[in-house]
């Protein structure tokens, strides 16, 4: 972990060096600081014991141990908590600080981009973090990976060993819950340290890779264990079963690791080579592709994402780090292989990575099937209208020219959906209600979605024959499927285009959301159109 933070800060300081004036003066040597953690209740009174449902406020303060405090140039640290006993709510950070939230960690960081630094007092409040007391337990709040740098990139001395203990309820948590969480965290860390690739990459021991299928299987096992951990009503028997299943999955994962070759370091070798390559949707700056540097010095890799993409991860001899377009490795001891991967640059604030529909939204946006409702909003839970769906299918079909007279009184000419509606009506995919009404803004039900896709597939000549096994009958509410939609729903369910809203419930007459439609269309295009 220290190595990871060191790399991140090194990258930050490379950026900073580009803007610090040539005559910048280093800060005075020997600056000493410490981190102070304060805990309060909602009224602002210092407290360590809380009842379930109470608000817990945590202050993180940077305090100078001398008489003066020098400006801040780069700061990064993590506040660790226990999400089973405390859930994160919000925070108020000092200006120019940024943060991100992981399962049990809040990461905060500051980078000066002016070259002048951020002037602070001897006691500087970095932020106040708000939590909700959830379940009984005892939590040690700690600061990890805290680093503070001078303007010349050297680090200052910071004592970040502060601990604040918070007790919720009786302070006692079920023993097996703690064991399950420990196993989940260990599994998460092991998976995060793996290079996931089906390619035979050049890795250096102890780095290792696993195939994509192995990673997906282990991820599914970890997610299943976390569902049990987050279930407040899970019995001890269920928790014990989850511990056993995860331990077996972890053991299986360990047997499938493919380790890199062992490399010995020669003390006589004064130069090391750095070779960089890029995955799909980006490239490496030519100056960073092949570099030879002195042993013990740093090297910087500059990546160039394609339009609409961003750097996701940087693998250094197989070890995975959070990516950045400018990524620095602080001290090289042997020949190094770097692989940069890229991912979709998600601008939607309401589409969170890890959500069940994230990949489908990415697929729809990248494929030009959907647009957001604005530059920063997708509105995944909003309804899908008839006009929206018809327009998406029209795009999939290649937007063929339409020369037909408009027969709908509620479809004006030259709207974004006009040609799509004319086309769908002409090809008997989506018709109107009669009396010249199409119903452009009416919501689409899940069974109507199946009917429209069924007609669309038939119109294009795709196989829509029913399987021998009717999987539709496995849902308890299959009787709610309307007669006109029965064949279409049977086809859609058998081909796994439409799945249940829960294990046994299909909700055929429920409204289809934009996220659901994106997911169904992704399956439809991949399983029906492409095949």
C-alpha positions as CSV (number, residue, x, y, z in Angstrom):
1,X,0.0,0.0,0.0
2,X,2.9,2.4,0.8
3,X,4.3,1.7,-2.6
4,X,1.0,2.5,-4.2
5,X,0.7,5.9,-2.4
6,X,4.3,6.6,-3.2
7,X,3.6,6.2,-6.9
8,X,0.5,8.3,-6.8
9,X,2.3,11.1,-5.0
10,X,5.2,10.9,-7.4
11,X,2.8,11.3,-10.2
12,X,1.2,14.3,-8.5
13,X,4.6,15.9,-8.0
14,X,5.6,15.5,-11.6
15,X,2.5,17.5,-12.5
16,X,3.4,20.0,-9.9
17,X,6.9,20.4,-11.2
18,X,5.6,21.5,-14.5
19,X,4.1,24.6,-13.0
20,X,6.4,25.5,-10.1
21,X,8.5,28.6,-11.0
22,X,12.2,28.0,-11.5
23,X,13.1,30.2,-8.5
24,X,10.8,28.3,-6.1
25,X,12.4,28.1,-2.6
26,X,12.3,24.8,-0.7
27,X,10.5,24.8,2.6
28,X,12.6,24.8,5.8
29,X,13.9,21.4,6.7
30,X,12.7,19.4,9.7
31,X,9.1,20.4,9.6
32,X,7.1,18.1,11.9
33,X,3.3,17.5,11.9
34,X,0.8,15.1,13.5
35,X,-2.7,14.0,12.6
36,X,-5.4,14.6,15.2
37,X,-8.7,12.7,15.1
38,X,-11.7,14.1,17.0
39,X,-15.1,12.5,17.3
40,X,-18.3,14.3,18.1
41,X,-22.0,13.6,18.3
42,X,-24.6,15.5,16.2
43,X,-24.7,18.3,18.7
44,X,-20.9,18.9,18.5
45,X,-20.2,17.3,21.9
46,X,-17.1,15.0,22.1
47,X,-18.2,11.4,22.4
48,X,-17.0,7.8,21.9
49,X,-20.2,5.9,22.6
50,X,-23.2,6.0,20.3
51,X,-26.5,4.2,19.9
52,X,-27.6,2.7,16.6
53,X,-29.0,5.4,14.4
54,X,-26.9,8.2,15.9
55,X,-24.8,10.5,13.8
56,X,-21.0,10.3,14.3
57,X,-18.9,13.3,13.2
58,X,-15.1,12.8,12.7
59,X,-12.6,15.6,12.3
60,X,-9.3,15.1,10.6
61,X,-6.8,17.9,11.7
62,X,-3.2,18.5,10.5
63,X,-1.3,20.0,13.3
64,X,2.2,21.6,13.2
65,X,4.5,20.6,16.0
66,X,6.5,23.7,15.6
67,X,5.8,27.4,15.8
68,X,5.1,27.8,12.1
69,X,3.4,25.9,9.4
70,X,4.7,25.9,5.8
71,X,2.3,26.0,2.8
72,X,0.8,22.7,1.5
73,X,1.8,21.5,-1.9
74,X,0.5,18.0,-2.1
75,X,-1.4,16.0,0.6
76,X,-3.0,12.6,0.5
77,X,-4.3,10.2,3.1
78,X,-7.0,7.8,4.0
79,X,-9.5,7.6,6.9
80,X,-10.3,4.0,7.7
81,X,-13.6,3.0,9.3
82,X,-15.9,-0.1,9.4
83,X,-18.9,0.1,7.1
84,X,-20.7,-2.7,8.9
85,X,-20.9,-0.6,12.1
86,X,-20.7,2.9,10.5
87,X,-22.0,4.0,7.1
88,X,-20.6,7.0,5.4
89,X,-23.0,9.9,4.8
90,X,-21.2,13.0,3.7
91,X,-18.2,15.3,4.4
92,X,-17.1,18.9,4.5
93,X,-13.6,19.3,3.2
94,X,-11.1,22.2,3.2
95,X,-11.2,24.1,-0.1
96,X,-9.4,22.5,-3.0
97,X,-9.4,19.1,-1.4
98,X,-11.0,16.2,-3.2
99,X,-12.2,12.8,-1.9
100,X,-13.4,9.4,-3.0
101,X,-15.2,6.7,-1.0
102,X,-14.5,3.0,-1.0
103,X,-16.1,0.3,1.1
104,X,-14.2,1.0,4.4
105,X,-12.0,4.0,3.4
106,X,-12.4,7.7,2.6
107,X,-9.5,8.9,0.5
108,X,-8.8,12.7,0.5
109,X,-6.2,14.6,-1.5
110,X,-5.0,18.1,-2.3
111,X,-2.7,19.2,-5.2
112,X,-1.4,22.7,-5.5
113,X,-1.5,23.9,-9.2
114,X,-0.4,27.5,-8.6
115,X,3.2,26.9,-7.5
116,X,2.6,29.1,-4.5
117,X,1.2,26.5,-2.2
118,X,-1.8,26.6,0.1
119,X,-1.2,28.7,3.2
120,X,-2.4,27.0,6.4
121,X,-2.4,27.7,10.1
122,X,-0.6,25.6,12.8
123,X,-3.8,23.6,13.3
124,X,-5.5,23.0,10.0
125,X,-8.9,21.2,9.6
126,X,-8.7,19.0,6.6
127,X,-12.3,17.8,6.8
128,X,-15.3,16.7,8.9
129,X,-16.7,13.4,7.9
130,X,-20.3,12.4,8.8
131,X,-21.3,8.8,9.5
132,X,-24.4,7.0,10.7
133,X,-24.1,4.4,13.5
134,X,-25.5,1.2,12.0
135,X,-24.7,-2.0,13.9
136,X,-23.3,-2.9,17.3
137,X,-19.5,-3.1,17.3
138,X,-16.2,-1.4,18.3
139,X,-14.4,0.6,15.5
140,X,-10.9,1.9,15.5
141,X,-10.8,5.0,13.3
142,X,-7.3,5.4,11.8
143,X,-5.4,7.4,9.2
144,X,-3.4,5.4,6.6
145,X,-1.0,6.2,3.8
146,X,-0.7,9.9,4.8
147,X,1.9,11.9,3.0
148,X,2.7,15.6,2.9
149,X,5.4,17.1,0.6
150,X,7.5,20.2,0.3
151,X,7.7,22.3,-2.8
152,X,10.9,20.5,-3.8
153,X,9.1,17.1,-3.7
154,X,10.7,16.0,-0.4
155,X,8.3,14.6,2.3
156,X,7.7,16.2,5.6
157,X,7.6,14.3,8.9
158,X,4.0,13.4,9.8
159,X,2.9,11.3,12.8
160,X,-0.3,9.7,11.5
161,X,-0.6,7.1,14.2
162,X,-3.7,8.7,15.8
163,X,-6.5,6.3,16.7
164,X,-10.0,7.0,17.9
165,X,-12.2,4.2,19.2
166,X,-15.9,4.4,18.6
167,X,-18.4,2.1,20.4
168,X,-21.8,1.5,19.0
169,X,-24.4,-0.1,21.2
170,X,-22.9,-2.9,23.3
171,X,-19.7,-2.7,21.2
172,X,-19.8,-6.4,20.5
173,X,-20.3,-7.7,17.0
174,X,-21.0,-11.3,16.1
175,X,-17.7,-13.2,15.9
176,X,-18.4,-14.8,12.6
177,X,-19.4,-11.5,11.0
178,X,-15.9,-10.2,11.7
179,X,-14.3,-13.4,10.3
180,X,-16.4,-13.1,7.1
181,X,-15.4,-9.4,6.7
182,X,-11.8,-10.3,7.2
183,X,-12.0,-13.1,4.5
184,X,-13.8,-10.7,2.1
185,X,-11.1,-8.0,2.5
186,X,-8.4,-10.6,2.0
187,X,-10.1,-11.9,-1.1
188,X,-10.6,-8.4,-2.5
189,X,-6.9,-7.5,-2.0
190,X,-5.8,-10.7,-3.7
191,X,-8.0,-10.2,-6.7
192,X,-6.9,-6.5,-6.9
193,X,-3.2,-7.5,-7.0
194,X,-3.8,-9.8,-10.0
195,X,-3.3,-8.9,-13.7
196,X,-6.5,-10.0,-15.4
197,X,-5.6,-11.0,-19.0
198,X,-5.9,-13.9,-21.3
199,X,-2.6,-12.8,-23.0
200,X,0.7,-14.3,-22.0
201,X,2.1,-11.1,-20.5
202,X,5.7,-10.5,-19.4
203,X,5.4,-10.4,-15.7
204,X,8.1,-10.5,-13.0
205,X,7.7,-12.7,-10.0
206,X,5.9,-12.4,-7.5
207,X,3.5,-10.7,-9.9
208,X,0.8,-13.0,-11.3
209,X,-2.1,-13.0,-13.7
210,X,-5.4,-14.8,-13.9
211,X,-7.6,-15.3,-16.9
212,X,-10.8,-13.3,-17.3
213,X,-13.0,-16.2,-16.5
214,X,-11.1,-17.0,-13.3
215,X,-11.4,-13.3,-12.2
216,X,-15.1,-13.2,-13.0
217,X,-15.8,-16.3,-11.0
218,X,-13.9,-15.1,-8.0
219,X,-15.5,-11.7,-8.2
220,X,-18.9,-13.4,-8.2
221,X,-17.9,-15.4,-5.1
222,X,-16.8,-12.3,-3.3
223,X,-19.9,-10.4,-4.1
224,X,-22.1,-13.3,-2.9
225,X,-20.2,-13.3,0.4
226,X,-20.6,-9.5,0.8
227,X,-24.3,-9.9,0.3
228,X,-24.4,-12.2,3.3
229,X,-22.2,-9.8,5.3
230,X,-24.5,-6.8,4.5
231,X,-27.7,-8.8,5.3
232,X,-28.5,-7.7,8.9
233,X,-30.9,-10.7,9.3
234,X,-28.4,-13.4,8.2
235,X,-28.3,-16.3,10.7
236,X,-25.1,-17.7,12.1
237,X,-25.5,-20.8,10.0
238,X,-25.8,-18.7,6.8
239,X,-22.7,-16.7,7.8
240,X,-20.7,-19.8,8.5
241,X,-21.7,-21.3,5.2
242,X,-20.6,-18.0,3.4
243,X,-17.2,-18.2,5.2
244,X,-16.7,-21.8,4.0
245,X,-17.8,-21.1,0.4
246,X,-15.5,-18.1,0.1
247,X,-12.5,-19.9,1.6
248,X,-13.0,-22.7,-1.0
249,X,-13.3,-20.1,-3.8
250,X,-10.1,-18.3,-2.6
251,X,-8.2,-21.6,-2.5
252,X,-9.3,-22.4,-6.0
253,X,-8.3,-18.9,-7.1
254,X,-4.8,-19.4,-5.7
255,X,-4.3,-22.6,-7.7
256,X,-5.2,-20.8,-10.9
257,X,-2.6,-18.0,-10.6
258,X,0.0,-17.8,-13.4
259,X,3.2,-16.3,-11.9
260,X,5.7,-14.2,-13.8
261,X,9.3,-15.3,-14.3
262,X,11.8,-14.8,-11.6
263,X,14.4,-12.1,-12.3
264,X,17.7,-11.6,-10.5
265,X,19.0,-8.1,-10.0
266,X,22.7,-7.6,-11.0
267,X,24.4,-4.9,-8.9
268,X,26.8,-4.3,-11.8
269,X,23.9,-3.3,-14.1
270,X,23.7,0.5,-14.2
271,X,20.9,0.9,-16.8
272,X,17.4,-0.5,-16.8
273,X,14.9,-0.7,-19.7
274,X,11.2,0.3,-19.5
275,X,8.8,-1.0,-22.1
276,X,5.3,0.3,-22.2
277,X,2.2,-0.9,-24.2
278,X,-1.4,0.1,-24.3
279,X,-4.7,-1.8,-24.3
280,X,-7.7,-1.0,-26.5
281,X,-9.0,2.6,-26.8
282,X,-5.7,4.4,-26.3
283,X,-2.0,4.6,-27.0
284,X,1.3,5.4,-25.4
285,X,3.2,8.7,-26.2
286,X,6.1,7.6,-28.4
287,X,8.6,9.1,-26.0
288,X,7.3,6.7,-23.3
289,X,7.2,3.4,-25.4
290,X,10.8,2.4,-24.8
291,X,13.0,4.1,-22.3
292,X,16.5,3.4,-20.8
293,X,17.3,5.0,-17.5
294,X,19.8,4.8,-14.7
295,X,19.1,2.3,-12.0
296,X,17.4,3.9,-9.0
297,X,15.9,6.8,-10.9
298,X,12.3,7.4,-11.9
299,X,10.5,7.2,-15.2
300,X,7.2,8.7,-16.4
301,X,4.7,7.0,-18.7
302,X,2.4,9.3,-20.7
303,X,-0.7,7.7,-22.1
304,X,-3.1,9.1,-24.7
305,X,-6.7,7.9,-24.3
306,X,-9.0,7.8,-27.4
307,X,-11.9,10.3,-27.4
308,X,-14.5,9.3,-24.8
309,X,-12.1,7.1,-22.8
310,X,-9.7,7.5,-19.9
311,X,-6.9,5.6,-18.3
312,X,-8.2,2.9,-16.0
313,X,-5.2,1.0,-14.7
314,X,-1.4,0.9,-15.0
315,X,0.2,-2.5,-14.6
316,X,3.9,-2.3,-13.5
317,X,5.5,-5.7,-13.9
318,X,2.0,-7.1,-13.3
319,X,1.2,-5.0,-10.2
320,X,-2.0,-3.0,-10.7
321,X,-2.3,0.7,-9.9
322,X,-5.0,3.3,-10.3
323,X,-4.4,4.9,-13.7
324,X,-3.5,8.4,-14.7
325,X,-2.5,9.9,-18.1
326,X,0.8,10.9,-16.5
327,X,2.1,8.0,-14.3
328,X,5.5,8.0,-12.6
329,X,7.5,5.0,-11.2
330,X,9.8,6.4,-8.5
331,X,12.7,4.1,-8.4
332,X,13.6,1.4,-10.9
333,X,15.7,-1.6,-9.9
334,X,15.3,-3.9,-12.9
335,X,13.9,-4.0,-16.4
336,X,10.2,-3.1,-16.2
337,X,7.2,-3.9,-18.4
338,X,4.2,-1.4,-18.2
339,X,0.8,-2.1,-19.5
340,X,-1.9,0.7,-19.6
341,X,-5.6,-0.1,-19.9
342,X,-8.4,2.3,-20.8
343,X,-12.1,2.4,-19.9
344,X,-15.1,4.4,-21.0
345,X,-15.1,8.0,-19.6
346,X,-18.3,8.1,-17.8
347,X,-19.6,11.6,-17.5
348,X,-23.0,10.6,-15.9
349,X,-23.1,11.4,-12.2
350,X,-26.1,9.1,-11.8
351,X,-24.4,6.0,-13.3
352,X,-22.1,4.6,-10.7
353,X,-19.4,2.1,-11.5
354,X,-20.3,-1.3,-10.0
355,X,-24.1,-0.9,-10.6
356,X,-25.8,-3.7,-12.3
357,X,-26.6,-1.6,-15.4
358,X,-23.2,0.2,-15.7
359,X,-21.9,-2.0,-18.6
360,X,-25.2,-1.8,-20.4
361,X,-25.2,2.0,-20.2
362,X,-21.6,2.1,-21.4
363,X,-22.6,-0.2,-24.3
364,X,-25.6,1.9,-25.3
365,X,-23.7,5.2,-25.2
366,X,-20.6,3.9,-27.0
367,X,-22.8,2.2,-29.6
368,X,-24.8,5.3,-30.2
369,X,-28.0,3.5,-29.2
370,X,-28.9,5.9,-26.4
371,X,-28.1,9.5,-25.4
372,X,-28.1,10.9,-21.9
373,X,-30.9,13.1,-20.9
374,X,-28.1,15.8,-20.4
375,X,-24.3,15.8,-20.6
376,X,-24.1,14.6,-17.0
377,X,-27.3,12.7,-16.5
378,X,-28.6,9.4,-17.9
379,X,-31.6,9.0,-15.6
380,X,-31.4,5.2,-15.4
381,X,-34.5,4.8,-13.3
382,X,-36.7,7.1,-15.5
383,X,-39.3,5.5,-17.7
384,X,-38.7,4.5,-21.3
385,X,-41.2,6.0,-23.7
386,X,-42.5,4.5,-26.9
387,X,-40.8,7.2,-28.9
388,X,-37.5,6.6,-27.2
389,X,-37.5,2.9,-27.8
390,X,-38.6,3.1,-31.4
391,X,-35.8,5.6,-32.0
392,X,-33.2,3.2,-30.5
393,X,-34.4,0.4,-32.8
394,X,-34.3,2.7,-35.8
395,X,-30.6,3.5,-35.0
396,X,-29.8,-0.2,-34.7
397,X,-31.4,-0.8,-38.1
398,X,-29.1,1.9,-39.6
399,X,-31.6,4.7,-39.9
400,X,-32.9,3.8,-43.3
401,X,-34.6,6.5,-45.4
402,X,-38.3,6.7,-44.9
403,X,-40.8,8.0,-47.6
404,X,-44.2,7.5,-46.1
405,X,-47.1,9.8,-45.2
406,X,-47.5,10.6,-41.6
407,X,-50.7,9.0,-40.3
408,X,-50.4,10.1,-36.6
409,X,-51.9,13.3,-35.3
410,X,-49.6,13.2,-32.2
411,X,-46.4,12.8,-34.2
412,X,-45.2,16.2,-35.6
413,X,-42.9,16.2,-38.6
414,X,-39.2,16.8,-38.1
415,X,-39.0,15.8,-34.5
416,X,-36.1,13.6,-33.3
417,X,-38.4,10.6,-33.3
418,X,-40.6,11.3,-36.4
419,X,-38.7,9.1,-39.0
420,X,-38.3,6.3,-36.5
421,X,-42.0,6.1,-35.8
422,X,-42.9,6.2,-39.5
423,X,-40.3,3.4,-40.1
424,X,-41.6,1.3,-37.2
425,X,-45.2,1.6,-38.3
426,X,-44.4,0.9,-42.0
427,X,-42.6,-2.3,-40.9
428,X,-45.3,-3.5,-38.4
429,X,-42.9,-3.2,-35.5
430,X,-44.8,-0.6,-33.4
431,X,-48.2,0.6,-34.5
432,X,-50.5,3.1,-33.1
433,X,-53.5,2.8,-30.8
434,X,-56.0,3.7,-33.5
435,X,-57.7,7.0,-34.4
436,X,-54.4,8.4,-35.5
437,X,-52.8,8.1,-32.0
438,X,-49.3,6.7,-31.5
439,X,-48.7,7.6,-27.9
440,X,-45.2,9.0,-28.1
441,X,-44.7,9.8,-24.4
442,X,-46.5,6.6,-23.1
443,X,-44.3,4.4,-21.0
444,X,-43.2,1.0,-22.3
445,X,-44.1,-2.1,-20.2
446,X,-41.7,-5.0,-20.0
447,X,-44.0,-7.3,-21.9
448,X,-44.5,-4.6,-24.6
449,X,-40.7,-4.3,-24.8
450,X,-40.6,-8.1,-25.6
451,X,-43.3,-7.8,-28.2
452,X,-41.5,-4.9,-30.0
453,X,-38.2,-6.7,-30.0
454,X,-39.9,-9.9,-31.2
455,X,-41.5,-8.1,-34.1
456,X,-38.3,-6.3,-34.9
457,X,-36.3,-9.6,-35.0
458,X,-38.9,-11.3,-37.2
459,X,-38.9,-8.3,-39.6
460,X,-35.1,-8.6,-40.0
461,X,-35.3,-12.3,-40.5
462,X,-33.8,-13.5,-37.2
463,X,-34.7,-16.8,-35.7
464,X,-37.5,-16.3,-33.1
465,X,-38.6,-19.9,-32.8
466,X,-39.5,-21.1,-29.3
467,X,-37.3,-23.5,-27.4
468,X,-38.6,-26.9,-26.2
469,X,-38.3,-25.7,-22.6
470,X,-40.5,-22.8,-21.7
471,X,-38.5,-20.9,-19.0
472,X,-41.3,-18.3,-18.8
473,X,-43.2,-20.8,-16.6
474,X,-40.5,-20.7,-13.9
475,X,-41.7,-17.3,-12.8
476,X,-44.5,-17.2,-10.3
477,X,-46.3,-14.3,-12.0
478,X,-46.0,-15.7,-15.6
479,X,-49.9,-15.8,-15.6
480,X,-49.8,-12.0,-15.7
481,X,-48.4,-12.0,-19.2
482,X,-51.1,-10.8,-21.6
483,X,-52.2,-13.2,-24.3
484,X,-50.9,-11.0,-27.1
485,X,-47.5,-10.9,-25.5
486,X,-47.1,-14.6,-24.6
487,X,-45.1,-15.8,-27.6
488,X,-42.8,-12.8,-27.4
489,X,-42.2,-13.1,-23.7
490,X,-41.5,-16.8,-24.0
491,X,-38.9,-16.0,-26.8
492,X,-37.4,-13.2,-24.8
493,X,-37.1,-15.1,-21.5
494,X,-35.8,-18.3,-23.2
495,X,-33.1,-16.3,-24.9
496,X,-32.3,-14.5,-21.6
497,X,-33.0,-11.1,-23.1
498,X,-35.5,-10.3,-20.3
499,X,-34.8,-11.7,-16.8
500,X,-36.8,-11.4,-13.6
501,X,-36.8,-8.4,-11.4
502,X,-36.1,-11.0,-8.6
503,X,-35.4,-14.7,-8.6
504,X,-39.1,-15.8,-9.1
505,X,-40.8,-12.6,-10.3
506,X,-40.9,-11.4,-13.9
507,X,-43.1,-8.2,-13.5
508,X,-44.3,-8.4,-17.1
509,X,-46.6,-5.4,-16.8
510,X,-44.1,-3.3,-14.9
511,X,-42.7,-0.1,-16.5
512,X,-39.4,-0.6,-18.2
513,X,-36.8,1.9,-17.0
514,X,-34.0,3.4,-19.2
515,X,-31.5,1.2,-17.4
516,X,-33.5,-2.0,-18.0
517,X,-34.0,-1.2,-21.6
518,X,-30.3,-0.5,-22.1
519,X,-29.5,-3.9,-20.5
520,X,-32.1,-5.8,-22.6
521,X,-31.0,-4.1,-25.8
522,X,-27.3,-5.0,-25.1
523,X,-28.3,-8.6,-24.7
524,X,-30.5,-8.4,-27.8
525,X,-27.8,-7.0,-30.1
526,X,-25.1,-9.4,-28.8
527,X,-27.3,-12.5,-28.8
528,X,-29.6,-11.9,-31.8
529,X,-28.3,-9.2,-34.1
530,X,-24.6,-10.1,-33.9
531,X,-25.2,-13.9,-34.0
